[in-house]
Amino acid sequence: MLALAITAFLLVLLAIRVPVGFALTIAGATGLYLLGGLPMVLGIMETEPLSAASSYEIITIPMFLLMAEFVIISGVADDLFKAGSIWVGRVPGGLAISTALAGAGFGAVAGSSTASAATLSSTSLPAMLRHGYEPKLACGVVAISGTLAMLIPPSIALVLYGIIADVNIGQLLIGGVVPGLVVTAAIALTVLFLVWLNPSHAPAGQAYTWGEKIRSLSNVWPMLLLFAAVTGVIYLGIATPTEAAAIGALGAYVVVLFKGKGGLKNTLHALTRATETTCMIIMIILGAHFFGYFLTITQTTQQIVATIGALPVDRWVIMGIIILIYLVLGCFLDQIAILILTIPVVLPIVTALGFDPVWFGVLVIVVGEVGMVTPPVGLNAFVVARYAERPLNEVFIGVAPHVAAHLIVIALFCLFPQLILWLPSMMAR
């Protein structure tokens, strides 16, 4: 009963907009106080902050965030969209498909979903509207393309999952490559289907010569080098994810300098933004440790695992219920909060049922992409609506077909888990 009461208290704190890290800390500390009094709370406070923040793997987070900030300053996303529009812009819906390609490319060198959505909103969305694209279609494809940064390495969400679940971060990042390509293809196919239904919503664009197409690739090489520098060294076993993140941050800053945007103001801005976000994430991790201690002492996790494991149903039924729960949670909480709150409880159930934790981690991120664009708290939809100055309901309506396509993709990953696990299995040991 105490665990249920404290969990309800946590939900109340979140409902009244207390920041996730502080809500977890307050709820966890309250539960620990009721169990063991002030000495128990103070004892954990003396050791846990240092323990939570001193993990070697956590260094990956500020490095990837700094890399993302430098990538935004460099304007790589704009270059990716322009190159994509030159290659496929002539096809009806080509600019929307270019947005998906730019989202995948930006995700491959950034790792921040909201940053990707904001950047695409200021680059590809105005271009689509200017060329006569139906606003709902344009807003929908921008919102869903931004979520690709959650999946394609470097992904902050996958790194966090690896830290929380104690799963190999390198395998998780590499495991996101093929699913990222599959989701990108799903977005493009959804656009083609929508244009087939109503061709007037996405007119054909300008045709370009092969010479112009080849020359457009000259603007893409920084992204390719960064992707190779981060993902390639992890896959080949040359560097750990933490070392690869540092290489990526340095490489992104070199790109900024090469483009002549590495002034003191831009550099300080990137450092400040990365530091602020890192502090927020570490506070959430610290709060999760407090709440996790409470759950461990009350044996809540063990009881849940034992209860669900004893259910007389097929393991896929339980997995379907878990996926449904994540879809519902995604409508109300951001991805970081969901991972922090659920993984310590859900992962033991998943592994007890015989599912691979790497497969489950990537699957959770794909499910989380849906939550980023569904009401009432679809963060990417809010970002697109704000940056594009379009009505929020317009974005939600435009993204609905992509949500349906994502559900099909999730089913595909359940039916064929090797789509996720094949590439990590080929990694250098």
N, C-alpha and C positions, 0 to 999 in steps of 0.2 A: 504493500500500500504506500509506503514511503516513496519508493521509486516512482510510482505512478503520480503521486502528488508533486514531487519535484519536477517530473517531466511536464506536468500540466503548468507548473510555475514557469518553467522555461518557455513554453509556448506562449504564455501570457506576456512575458517580457519581450519576446520577439514580435508579438502582435501590437505592442505599444511602441514599437520601433526602437527598442534598445539595441545598440549595435551587437552583432552576433557574438563577438569575442567577449564583451562584457556580460551579455546575457548568459553565456555558458559558464563564465567564471562565477557570477552571482548565484546561479542555480546550483552549480556543483559545490561551491563553498557552503551554501545553506544546507544542502544535504549532508555534507561531511560534518558540519557543526551539530546537526541533529543526531548524527550517529556517534560522534566521539568528542564533541565539545570543541572549544577553542584550541586546545593543544593539537588536535588532529589537523585543523585548518592551518595553523601557524607552521606546523611541521612540514606540510606539503608546500606551503608558500616559500619556505626557506630553501627548498631544493628544486622545485619544479620549474620555475622560470629559467634558470640556467640550463637545466636538463633539456627543456623544450627548445631553447634558442641555440644551443651549442651543437646540435646535430650537423654533421658534415654535409648531409644531403640538402639541408635547408639553404645552403649557399647557392644552390641551383636556382632558387626562386628569385632573389634580387638580380642575379645575372641575366636570367631570361627576361625579367621585367625591364632591366636597363637596355637589353637588346631591343625589346619592343619599342621603347621610347625613342631610341636612336633611329630605328626603322621608320617610325612615324615622321620624324624630322626630315629624314632623307627624301621622302616623297616617293618611295619605291612602289607603293600601292597605285599611285597615279600612272607610273610607267607601266606597271603590269596591266592595268585596265586598257591603256592605249594600245599596247601590243596585242592584247586579246581582241580588241575591237577591230584592229587591222586584219587579223587572221580570220575571224568568224563574224565580223560585223555585217557582212553582206547577207548572211542567212537571216530569214525572219526570226526575230527574237535574239539575234546575234549579240546585241549589246548586253542583254540580260545574261546570256551564256558567258560573255566576257566578264561580267560581274562575278559569276561563280568562279571562274578561273582566277580572277584577281583575288577573290576571297581565299581561295586555296593557296595561292602564291604568297599572299600577305600572312596567312596563318603559318606558312612554312618558315617564316622568318620573324614572327612576332610572338604568338601564343596567347594574346589577349583578345577575347571575343568582343567585348564592348569597344575596345580600341579599333578593331577591324570594322565593326559596324559603323562607328563614327567616321572612320576614314573613307569607307566606301560611300557613305551618305554624302560626303562632300566632294567626291570625285565622280563615281559612276552614276549616281542617281540624277544629278542635274543633266548629265549627258543624255540619259534615257528620256527624261521628260522633255528635253529640248528637241529630241528627234520624234516626238509624238507617241511615246509609249503610254499605255494606260497606267495612271498613277498607282492603282492597287497592285498591278503586276510588278511595276518597278520597285515599289516599297517592299513588297513581299520577298523578292529575290535578294534585295540588299540585306534585309534582316536575317534571312536564313543563311546567306553566304558568309555573314559575319561569324556565325557559330562554328565555321570550319576551323577557326583558330583554336578552339577548345580541343580539337581532335588531332590535327596534323602537328607533328613535333616541330618546334618545341612547344609543348602544351603545359601551362601552369597547372591545369586541372589534373592531368595525368601525373605530374610530379607530386602534387599534394596527395593524390590517391596512393602513390607508391610510398610516401612517407607515413601516412596514416596506417596503411595496410601492411607495411613492411614487406613490400613486393619489389622486385628488381625494377628500378626506374628505367634503366636502359631498354629492357624488354618491353615495358609499357610504351615508351616513346616510339620504338620501332613498330610495335603492334598497332599504332595509330596510323601508319602510312597507307596501307592498303584500304582500310575502312575510310580514310579520308578521301582517297580517290573514288571509292564506290559512292560515297555521299555526294561528292562533287558531280559525278555522273548522274546521280539521281536528281539533283537540282536542275542540271541541264536538260534532262529528259522531261522533267515536269514542265519546264519552260516551253519546250517544243510541243508538248501535248496541249498546253494552254493556248499557244499560238495557232495550233491546228484547229482547235475549237472555235477561235475567234481571231482570224488573221489581222483584223484592224487594230488589235491591242498592241501589236509590236511590228511596225513596218520594217521592211528590209533596209539595210544601211548602204553605205557607199562601198563600191568595189575597189580593191587595191591590186597593184601589180605584184608579181613575185619578188621583184627587187625591193619594193616598199616593205613587204612582209619580212624579208630577210633582214633589212636594216632595222626594223622595229625590235628585233631580238637583241640588238646591242644595248638596249635599255634594261634588259631582263637579267643580264649576266650577274649583277650584284646579288640578286635573289638566289640564283643558282649556286653561286659560290658560298653564300651564307648557309644555305640548306645543306650543301655538301660538308661545310666546315662543322656543322652541328650534328646532323643526323649521320653523315658518312663516318665520322670518327667513332661514334657510338657503335654503329653497326659492325665496323671492322675491328672493334675492340682496341682501338688506338688510345681512346680517352674515356674516362668515366663521364656520366651525364653532368656532373659538377664541373669537370674540366672543360667539357664541350660547351657548357653554358658560358664560361668565361671566354672561351675562344669566340663564341658567337657575339658576345657583347663587344669585344675588341674589334671583331670584323665589322660589326654594324657601325661602330664609331669611325672606322677607316672609310666606309662608304659615305658617311656624313661629311668627312673631311674632303673626300674626293669630289663630292657634289658642291663643295664650297659653303656648307651650312653648319660648320663646326665651330661657330663663334662661342664666346664665353656665355652669352645669354642662353643660347640653345642648349649648351652642355649643362649648365646649372639647372635649367628647366627639366631636362631629362633625368638628371641625378635626383632632383627633388621629388619628381613624380614617382620614380622607382622606389625611393626611400619611403615615401608615404604609404604606398601600396604594400611594400614589404612589412612595414610595422603593423599594418592592419591584419595581414595574413598571419604573422607571428602571434599577434594577440588572440586571433581565433584559435590557433593551434594550442596556445597556452590554456585558453578557456576549455578547449576540448579535453585537455589532460585532466583538468580539475573535474569535469563532468565524468570523464572516463574512470577516474579513481572511484567516484561515488558508485557508478554502475558496477565496477569490479567488486567493491566491498559488499554491496547488497546482492551480488551474484545474479543481477538482472539478466546480463547477457547469457550466462550459462543456462538459466531457466528458460529463456526464449528459445535458445538453440535446441534444448532437450524437448521442449513442447512441440516445436515445428517439425523436428526430426522424427517424432513419434506419430505424426499424422499419417493415416493410411491412404495416401494419395501419391501419384507419380511425381517424381522430382520436378518435372517440367511444369506441372500445375503450380507448384510452389514458386518456381522461377517466374512464371507468368504473373503471379500475385505480386512478387517483388518488383517486377518491371512496372506493373500498374501503380504500385505505391510510389515509385520514383516519378512516374508521369504526373501523378497528382501533386506530389511535393514540389515538382518543378514549376507548377502554376503559382506557388506562393513564396518559395524561397530561392535564393540564388544558389548557384552550383557549389560554391565553396562551403556554404552553410550545410547543404545537403550532404556533401561528402563527410564533413566533420561530424555531423549528428548521426549519420546512419551506418557508415562503414564499420566502426567498431562492433556494432550489433549484427549487421547483415552478413558481413564477410565470413564469420565462423559458420553461419548457416549454409552459405554458398559452398564453402570448402567441404563441409560435412556431407553435402549432397553430391560431392564428386565433381564440381565444376572448377575449371581452372581460374585462379585469381587474376591472371593477366587478361584472359578473355573477358571476365566479368568487369574488370576495371575499364577496359575500352568500351564495353557495352553500356556501362553506366554513363560514360561521357556522351555517347551517341544519344542515349535517352535524355540526358541533360540538355542536349541541343534543342530538343523539343520544348523543354521548359523555358528556354531563353526567348521563345517567340510566342508563347501562349499566355492568354490573360489569366488572372488579373495582373500578374507581376512579370510579364515577359520583358526582361530588361533590354534586350536588343530592339524590341519593337518600340520601346520608349525612346531609346537613343535615336533610332531612325526618324521617329515622329518629331523629335525635338530639333535635330540637325536639318531635316528636310522641311520643317514647318508644315507638316501634313497632319491631318486628323489621325488620332491613334487608332480609331476603329478601321480606318482605311488600311493601315499596316496589318492589323490582325486579319482582316478579310483577305488581303493579298497573300498572306503567308499560309493560309489554311490548306491550300493544295500541297504545299511543301511539307506540312505536318503529316498529311496522309502518306506522302511518299516516304518520309522518315520512318513511319510505323512499318511500312513494307520492308525497308532496309533493316530495321531492328529484327523483324521476323527472319530475314535472310541470314543475319549473323547468328541467330539461334539455330537455324537449320544447318548452316555450314560454318562452324566455329573456326575452321582452318583459314577462313578469310582473315581472321585476326591473328591466329597463332602461327601461321606458316612462316612469315618473315622473321619473327623473333626466334623461331626454331632454327633458322639458318645463320643466326648471328655467330660471330667469332667468339669463342669462349676464352 
